Amino acid sequence: MKTGIIVYVVGNQEDKGQFDEKEALGKLGVKADRVEFVFSGTGGDDDLAYSWWTMIRKGMARIVCMTGERIAASDIRLLGREMQLSGY
């Protein structure tokens, strides 16, 4: 069963520098077949739903959404909140 994680990044996104997804993923230390980052306040309300739909389309059977906070350019701290969007 493939697992996908959506990291929903909350808080102020300004003045933190350029975000490098690969570097942030390495620092995060989560294990999944696919990880996507969604930033609050940077687009439409459907960014989270779009990421969820994309993961389903890519074959992820279990999808979890975790809340994180950007503390540096490519450094995300997970806040301990987790919501299972699909799967078991």
HELIX and SHEET records of a PDB file:
HELIX    1   1 GLU A   21  LEU A   28  1                                   8    
HELIX    2   2 ASP A   47  ARG A   57  1                                  11    
SHEET    1   A 4 ARG A  34  PHE A  39  0                                        
SHEET    2   A 4 THR A   3  VAL A  10  1                                        
SHEET    3   A 4 ARG A  62  ALA A  72  1                                        
SHEET    4   A 4 ASP A  75  SER A  86 -1                                        
END                                                                             
